[in-house]
Amino acid sequence: MTRALESLTTRVRACRICVEHPRGRPLPHEPRPVLRPSSSARILLASQAPGTKVHISGMPFTDASGDRLRSWLGVSSEEFYDTKKFAIVPMGFCFPGQDAKGADLPPRRECAPAWRAALMALMPQIDLVLTIGGYAQSWHMGSARGPSLTETVKNWRTIWDQSPARKVLPLPHPSWRNTGWLKQNPWFEMDLLPFLRSQIRYRIG
């Protein structure tokens, strides 16, 4: 990483905003920001927030969602965790906790306003952003995002064509909770994934 990006990443990893100056309820456990920015990767995975397993491991996507995401991308674990190939910067850096039903809460609202613009400014080489889930799509796509995740992802060709030099592709979250969505939307695996894999290979070799 460049010195500026390395310095900023160190500050992010020491962040305690969600405990000391929270927007709403404070984080119910000790913060553990998880991110892997890069000054050389061309691809950014703009994900949602770490889950319980990632909170423990300190590495993004060390869970079943990560297995499914790597399958979607058509990459090995070695390629996925190579910061020369992929930057991984979620919308929320810490595991946000769970609701009463055991589902992960949304990304903390403090993270993106405090850090995201500065991180993106220090990664100008990124030319493909994979927006995973509605929170990342809202931040990176703005008005191009549709009224629902399904409509946004279904509109991926138009979004791609209208993207500037930094291309954007919307994806659903690879969680097992979205298995039903994948069955109801077979076009995702038939149309979008082959195109996605070709763009990944073009950028990582």
N, C-alpha and C positions, 0 to 999 in steps of 0.2 A: 504494500500500500504506500501511497505518497505519505509524507510526514503529516500533512494537514488532515488527511483522512484517518490516519492511524491515531492522531491526537484526538480527533472528534470521536472516534470509536471508543477510545479509552474513557472519555467522558460519558458516553452513552452507557457503557457497561458499569459505570459507577453511579448511574442515575437512581435517585430515590424520590422523584417528584410525586409518584403515586402514593407514597407513604407520608411524606413530610408536607406536601402541598397538593393534596388530591382534589380532583373535580368530582365531588360527591364522596361516597364512602372510600376510605383508604383501602389499598390492597391488603387482603386479609393474611398475607404471609410476607416473608422477606423477598424483596425484588431480586430477580435474576435475569437481567436483560440478555436475550439471545439474538444475535445477528451476525452475519458474515458479509460485510461489505467488501468491495474490491475496486481497485484502480485499474484493472486490466480486463476483467470479464465484460463481455458484450451483452450478456443476458442477466436481467434482474428478475428474481422471483419475489414479487410483492405479495406476500402471504398475509394471513390474518393475525394470529397470535399463537404463542407456544401452548401446547397442551400439557397434561400432567407428566407424561414420559419425557418430553423435551425439557420441562422444568427441572427434572432430576438429572438428565444427561448433560444439559447445557449445549446440546447440538440440535439444530433444527431438523425436523422431520425424521427423528429416530423412532418412528412408530408405524402403524399400519397405513396411515395417511401418506407417509413418506414413501412406503413401498408402492402404493398405487400411483402417486405422483411421478416417481421415477419410471414406472411402466408407461404412463401417459407420454412422458418425454422421450422414452426410448433410450435411456442412459443408465450406466452402471452407477453403483454407489461411489466408486472412485472418481468418475467424471462429475457426479452431482456435487461432491464435496471439494472439488478442485476450484479454489477461488480465482484461478485464471480463466475458468469457464463460466462459473455462475456466482453472482452475488445474491445473497438471501437476506432481505431486509423486510421483516413483517411490519404491519401497521401498528401493532402493539408488541413491545419487546418482552414483556413479562407475562407469564401465565396469569390470566385475570381471575381465576377461581371458577367455581361452578354454581349453578342455580340450584333450587330445591329439587329439581328433577335429575340432577347429575350432569346436565349439559354445560359445556364451557360457556362462560359469559362472553360478551363482546369484547373486543380489544379496548384497553384502557384509553380514555379520551385525552390523557395528558401527552401521550407519546408523539403522535404525528405533529401537533402544533409546535412542540418543543424541538424536535430533531429532524423531521423528514426532509424539509426543504434544504437544510444545510447538507445533509447526507447526499441527496440527489445532486446538488450543485458540485460536489466533489467526485462525482462519478459520471463525467460528461461522455465517457466512451460507451456507456450503455446505449444500445440501439434496438433492444427488444425488451419490453416489460410484459411479463406474464402476470396479470392481475387475478389473484386467486380469491374469489369471494367478493361480496358486495362492498365491503369497506375499502378494499384496495381499488376497486373499480370506481368508486365515488371520488377518491383522491386523485387517481391518475387519469381518469377519463372525463370527469366533469359532466357536461351536458350530453356527452356521447353515450353515457350510461342510460339504459332503458328503464322503464318503470319496475321491472322485476329482473332477477338474475337470469331467469330462463330467456327472456326477451333480449337481454344484453348479450348473452353467449350466443344465442341463435343469430344475432346480427353481426357476428364476428367478421364476416367478409367486408361489410361496409365499414366497420370500425377500422379494419386493417387498411383498406384503401384510402380512408380519410386521415389516417395517422400521418404526422409529419415525419421527419427523419428518424425520430425515436418511435418505432412501431410498438403497438399495443395489441395484445390478445387477451380477451376475457376468458377465464376458466371458472368452473364451479370448484368448491372445496373438495379435495379428494377423500374426505371423511367417509367412513362406512355408512354414516347417516344419509349420504346422498346416493346410495346404491339404487334405491327406488327411482330417483331422478334419472340416473343413467339408463335404466330400463325403459323409462317413459320417453326418453329422448335419444333414440339410437343414432340419430344424425351426428351426435357429438363424437362418437367413436368412429363412425364411417367417414365423416367429412372433415371435421376439425382436427382430429388427432393426426392423420397422415400429413396434413399441411404443417401442423405444429412440429412434428418430428423432422420434417424436411428443413424447416427454418432453424431448428436446434443444430442439426448436423452441418448446415451451412456455416454456422457461427463457431462451432467447437471442433470441427474437423472429424 
